[in-house]
């Protein structure tokens, strides 16, 4: 089973991202589930969502404590929430930022991880240019 935990803030699409990932897996012939975990339900509050993907039916229903992959949509959470809790040493980390892991103060932490499984992508700015919530083309502006 491949397990993904997504960290972000309310309004950033954390729950939608987990749902889209599970739908993509389902359409690819896998069993999948996605579900959120909310603290205080308000825009800007920390939010966590989970996605499991497997070749077998998924019977687990609890939050993912030992993820294979982390997606961190808001890098300000790096120093506010223990986003790396339980991450496997051969896990994947994707952070929404233009900064490197070293610039984020994570150089020593990721030392034992495989470099090809560590990625930062500045995704907010291109997404903000999108004229609709479901755009597929760049804004004409």
VENZIJO-V879989 format. One record per residue. N is the residue number from 1. RES is the residue in one small letter. OMEGA is omega as a letter, one per 20 degrees, with the letter a starting at -180 (999 if undefined). Layout:
BEGIN
{{N | RES | OMEGA} {N | RES | OMEGA}}
END
This chain:
BEGIN
{{1 | x | r} {2 | x | a} {3 | x | a} {4 | x | r} {5 | x | a} {6 | x | r} {7 | x | r} {8 | x | r} {9 | x | r} {10 | x | r} {11 | x | a} {12 | x | r} {13 | x | r} {14 | x | a} {15 | x | r} {16 | x | r} {17 | x | r} {18 | x | r} {19 | x | r} {20 | x | r} {21 | x | r} {22 | x | r} {23 | x | r} {24 | x | r} {25 | x | r} {26 | x | r} {27 | x | r} {28 | x | r} {29 | x | a} {30 | x | r} {31 | x | a} {32 | x | r} {33 | x | r} {34 | x | r} {35 | x | a} {36 | x | r} {37 | x | a} {38 | x | r} {39 | x | r} {40 | x | a} {41 | x | r} {42 | x | r} {43 | x | r} {44 | x | r} {45 | x | r} {46 | x | a} {47 | x | r} {48 | x | r} {49 | x | a} {50 | x | r} {51 | x | r} {52 | x | r} {53 | x | a} {54 | x | r} {55 | x | a} {56 | x | r} {57 | x | a} {58 | x | a} {59 | x | a} {60 | x | r} {61 | x | a} {62 | x | r} {63 | x | a} {64 | x | a} {65 | x | a} {66 | x | a} {67 | x | r} {68 | x | a} {69 | x | r} {70 | x | r} {71 | x | a} {72 | x | a} {73 | x | a} {74 | x | a} {75 | x | r} {76 | x | r} {77 | x | a} {78 | x | a} {79 | x | r} {80 | x | a} {81 | x | r} {82 | x | a} {83 | x | a} {84 | x | a} {85 | x | r} {86 | x | a} {87 | x | r} {88 | x | a} {89 | x | r} {90 | x | a} {91 | x | r} {92 | x | r} {93 | x | r} {94 | x | a} {95 | x | r} {96 | x | r} {97 | x | r} {98 | x | a} {99 | x | r} {100 | x | r} {101 | x | r} {102 | x | r} {103 | x | r} {104 | x | a} {105 | x | a} {106 | x | a} {107 | x | a} {108 | x | a} {109 | x | a} {110 | x | a} {111 | x | a} {112 | x | a} {113 | x | r} {114 | x | a} {115 | x | a} {116 | x | r} {117 | x | r} {118 | x | a} {119 | x | r} {120 | x | a} {121 | x | r} {122 | x | a} {123 | x | a} {124 | x | a} {125 | x | r} {126 | x | r} {127 | x | a} {128 | x | r} {129 | x | a} {130 | x | a} {131 | x | r} {132 | x | r} {133 | x | a} {134 | x | a} {135 | x | r} {136 | x | a} {137 | x | r} {138 | x | r} {139 | x | r} {140 | x | a} {141 | x | 999}}
END
